[in-house]
Amino acid sequence: QVHFVESGGGSVQPGGSLTLSCRASTIPNGLYAMGWYRQAPEKQRELVASVRSDGITDYADSVSGRFTISRDNSLQVTLQMTSLKPEDTAVYYCYLKPVFSQTHYWGQGTQVTVSS
């Protein structure tokens, strides 16, 4: 079982910035990915950004160029979010997934609200 410590999030005006951090209690053997999904009310959970243990990153089209994900170390990742828009409002869930497995390990989620 993987446990997460998530920090960051909160409320900000449109155009503002926030930073999310996520630290996992353990990592699997082999290649794995960490990052965030988000879920807005009445919408499906969607991938926001991920970074693999080999450094490959992936972003949703809607956040590309505004969000940056980085690996601080093997256990911790950070998501820098800039130029935030109201449509970025959602609960952001940190996750970890072995690349060759279908199992996702989830954090408890943190609220991000972008509103004037």
Helices and strands as residue ranges (DSSP letters): E 4-8, E 10-12, E 18-24, E 32-39, E 46-52, E 57-59, E 67-71, E 76-81, G 86-88, E 90-98, E 105-106, E 110-114
